[in-house]
Amino acid sequence: MNVNPRILILTASYGNGHIQASQALQQQFIKQGVEQVKVVDLMKEGHPFINMITTSLVNKSTQISRMGLDYYGWSYYLTRETKRTALFQRSMTALGKKKLKEIIHEERPDAVVNTFPFGASPEICSALGISNYTVLTDFALHATWLHPSVDKYYVATEELKQQIVFKGFPRDRVEVSGIPVRNEFLELTSSRMQHRKKILVMASDQGASSYTEDLLESLITIGNCQVIVVCGRNEKLRLKLESRFPAQEHLIILGFISNLHEIMSVSTCIITKAGGLTLSEAIAMQLPIYIYKPYAGQERENAKYLSSRGVASISDNIQDMTGSIKHLLEHPSLYDEVRARMVGMQKRQASAHIVNDIIHTVTQLVSVSI
């Protein structure tokens, strides 16, 4: 019997990583022949006003944290352990409940996949007998991801799996899959070190505006090197940099681009914030990672984990970061060592792994119910 399941993917627009993971999974489900797969930003759909306020707070927190008032980092660590998250989890469970019930009634999914920790999802799915799965999009565990009614977790590392098992979850309900990245980041890898090295600077988040000028001033002093800075939708920063560095031969300033994977494929290393998806894309492309003053919370934890694995370097000082990059560029053997470590960490087929497993499980359940 040919059973084609209906899949609902729930996400949120707090940062771009959750959205990108959802798109990667949707892309893979369609590739696998699943005709009915829908991505829904649950907070945006269910609580547009609250979503507008909270996304604004998250975005502004990156700027405010640079000035020493890091309320996001404070709240992250305060709620990191289960015993301290009861009120927070109840609040997140309540949010989106009504809208999710409406969406499930309309879409009638056979499975719901979460790329953001919505407590309402496993609770409602469990009550309705719908399979539900959670895909963690970071290298660090936070208690808000954990819910006893989740049928299966897909995580980035063996360490994450062990942490969830230690919390009392059955081992067979936690799968080490890697973080799903879009196909275009899997089809290319960064080229070997070229004669003229290229440093890619990701400056799309609002917090980057406070240090990018000084960073570029320092980086362009590295000889035989080209610096490519991507400002994304941060138009104010792009215009500011173009005014500060007019006709600079060794510096390329870009706004929003749709071919980031191509830029990454010709780059020698990347300076970026420590979001789980961007880091996974860099690992997939074997691109040595440099992180400047990672934000407290999951980004700092992501950075610390990858630094401990020898594939990322953390700096709190621009001169120190420039020195580390210069050292890498001048030592091809070190560059090869970092890339080799990245190969050892790669889970290039994360999306396929997750999708195959979900389709196999859900198809069996649908067949039995029919």
N, C-alpha and C positions, 0 to 999 in steps of 0.2 A: 504494500500500500504506500503510495506517495503522499507523505504528510508534510505540508509546508507550514511551519509554525508562524505565529504572529509574535513579533518582538517589540517591546516598549523599552526604550533607553531613557533613563532619567538623569538629568545633569543640572548644573547651576553655573552662572556666569561670574563666579567669584574668582577672578583671574581667568586666563584663557585655557588652562590645562585640562579642566574637567570637560569643557566643550570639545577640545581637540581629541581627547580620549574617546568621547562619544562618537565623534565623526569617524575616527579610525575603526571603531567597532561596527558602525553602520556600514561603512565602506566594505568591511570584510563580510558582514552578513549578506549584503547584496551580491558580493563576489561568489559567495557560497550558495547562491540560488534562493535565498530567503527573499520573497517578494514584498512582504509586509513588515517593514521595520521602521519605527518612528522614533525620533529624538525629541524630547520635551524638556525645556528649561522650566522645571516645576515651580520654582519660586517666582519667576517672571510671569508665568501663566496664572498661578494661583494667588499671588500677593504682589501685584506690580508695584504698589506704592512702597511696601516694605522692602521689596527687591531693590528699588531705586535708592532708598535710603541706605540699606546695608552695603550695596555694591559701592556706593559713594564713600562710605566710611572705610571700607577695605582699601579702596584706591587711595584715599587721602592718608591712610595709616602709613603707607610707604614713605610719604613726604614728611609726615609728622615724626616718624620714628627717627629720621635723620637729625631731628632737632632734640632728641632725647625723651620724647613723650611717646612711648611705644605701647599703646593700649592694646593693640592686636596681639603682640608678643606676650604681654602680661596675661591676657585672657586665654591664649593658647596653652600656656604652661599651667595656669590655674585649673583648667578643665581637662588636662591631659589624662589624668587617672580616673577610672570609672567612678570611684566613690565620691568624686567632686563634681560629677557631671549630671547628677540626677535631674536637677531643675532645668539645666540647659537642654538635656536630651528630651525631656517632656515638652519643652517649648518647640524644639525642632520637629518632634513627632506631630504636634498639633498643627504646625504650619504646613499647608499643602494637602492636608487630609481630605478636605471636601473636594478640592480640584482633582486630586488623584483618583478619587472614587468616580468622579464624572468621566475622566479620561479612560479609566479601565472599563467602565460601562460602555463607552463609545467604541473603544479600540478592541476590547475583548482579547487581550494578549494571552499567549500561552506562557510567556516568561517576561519578567521585568528585570532589567539590568541597571544598577545604580553606579554612576561614576562620581557621585557626591553622597555624603552620609545623611540621607533622609530617613529618619526613624519611622516616618509614616509608611514608607514603602514596604519593609518586611512585615510590619504589623498588619497592614491591610491585605497584602498578598497571602500571608499565612491564613488569615481568616477566610479568604476566598478560595484557597486551595491553588493559588498560582505560584509557580516556581519563581524565586527571586534570587538574584546574584549581585554581589558587590565587587567592583573592581577598584582597588586602592590605587590612587594616582600619585603617591609619594613613596619615598624610601624610609619613612618614619611612621610609626603607629600613633594614632590618637584615639582616645576612648570613644569619640563620637561615631567612629566607623563601626563599632561593635554592637551587634544586636542578636539576641539568641535565636530569632526567627529567620536569619539569613541562611539560605540553603547552601551557598558556597561562596567562599572568598577567593579572589584571584589577586596575588600580591607580587611585588617586584623581586623579593629576595628570600632566601632560605631563613635569614635572620627574622624577617617579618613573620614568616610562617610560625617559627618557634615562639615568638612573642604572643601570637594569637592563640596558639595551642596552650601556652602557659596560662592564658586567661581562662582556660576551661573549655575551649572549643575542640570538637573532635578533629583529629589530624586529617581524616579523609574529606573534611569540609573546607580545607585550606589548600589551594593549589599555587605553586610557584610558577607563574606564567610570564612575568615581566610586565612592564607598563605598555599598553598598546599605543603605537605610533602610526601615523599615516603612511601608506605604501610608498609615497615619493621619497621618504627618508630611508627606506630600505633598499631602494633600487640603485642608490648611489652611495659611495663612501668617499670621504675626503681623500684627495690625491696625496701622493707622497710629498715630502717637503720639496718645494720648488726652489728655483734659483732666487726668485723674489718672493719672500714670505708674505702671507696675508693674515692680518689679525682682524677677526670679526668681533665687533662690539655691539651687543644687543642693548639698546637704550630706549626701549618703547615704554617702559613703566615710568610713572610720574616721578618716582624717587630718583631716577637717573639724572634728572635735570640739575640736581645740586652738585654733581661732581664730574659730569661728562666732559666739560670744557677742560678742566685740569687734567683729566685722564688722557684726553687726546693730545694735549700739549706734551705730556710725558711720553706717550707712545710713539709719536712721530719723530722722536729723537733716536729711535732704534734704526740703525742703518740697514739698507737693502730690504726695506719692509714697507708694505702698503697697509693702511688701516681702513677698514670698511665699517662704517657705523650705520646701523639700522634704527631709525627713530620710530618706526611704526606709525601709529596715528597721533603721535606726539608732535603735532605740527609746530607748536611754539618752540620746541627744542630744535627741530630741524632748521627753522628760519634763523634762530639764534646762532647755531653752529655755522650755517652758510655765511652769516655776517661776520662771525669771528674768524673763520678760516677761508677767505675768498681765494679761489684758484690755487688751492694747495695740491701740489702734484701727488703727494704721497697719501692723500686722504680723500675717500669717497664717502659722501653723505647721502643717505637714502631715506625716504619716508616709508610709507606702507608698501610692501612688496608681496607678491604671490608666489615667488620662486625662491623662497628662503633656502629650500633644500639645495638648489643649485649654487647659491652663494656659499653655503656651508661646505659643499663638495670641493670647492677650490680654495678654502681657507685652511690655514695651518693650525690655528687654535681659536678658541672662542672665549670672550668675556661676557658673562650673562648672570642674571638673577637665578636663584636656585629653585625654580619651579620643576616639579617632577617630570613634566612632559618635555620641556626644553632639554633637561639633562639627559633624558632617555634618547632624545633625537641625536644629541651630541655623541652619546655612547654608540648608538647605531652607526654613526658616520665616522667613528674613531677619531673624534676631534677633541684634543686635550682642553680641559675646562679650567677657567679662572673665574673666581667669584670674589667680588669686592663688597665687603661689609654685608654679609647676608642678613636679611631681615629675621628677627626673632620669630620663632614658630617653626612650621614645617620646613620652611626654606633653610633656616639655620641647621635643622636636623638633617635635611637632605645633603647639605654641603658637608657637614661633619662626617656623614657616612661615606660619601664618595671620596673625601679627603683621606679617610682611613684606608680606603681601598687603593689609593695611589693614582687616581685618575682625575682628581680635581685639586686645585690649589686655592686656599682662602687667604685673602689679604685685607688688612685694615688700614693699609697705607699705600697710596698710589705709587710711590717710588719703589716700594718693596715689590708690588705687583709687576711693575715694568721690569725690574731686575730679574724676577723669576721668569718672565716671558722671554727676555733677552737670553737668559741662560739656556732655556729650552731650544730656542732657535739656533743657538750656536753649538748645540750638542745633539746631532742627529741620533746618536745611540740612545740618549734619554728620551727623545721623541718617539723612537721605535718601542722603547720599554713601556711608555704610557699607553700607546696604541695597543700593544700586546695585552696589557691588563684589561683594556676595554673589550677586546675580543673575548676574553675570559668571562666578562660580565654580561655580554650581549644575550638578549632574549629576542632575537630578530623576528621571530614568528609569534610574538605575544598575542596579537589580534587573532591570528589563525588558531592558535592554541585555545584561547578563550571561546571563540565562536564555535569551533568544532566540538568542544566539550559541552557547551550549552545546547547546541543542536542535537547532539547524540542523546543527551539526557531528556530534553523536552520532547523530541520525536518519539522516544520510547513511552513517555507518559501520555502523549496525545494518542498514540496507537492503542494503548491499553484502555484509555477512556472511551475511544470509539468502539 
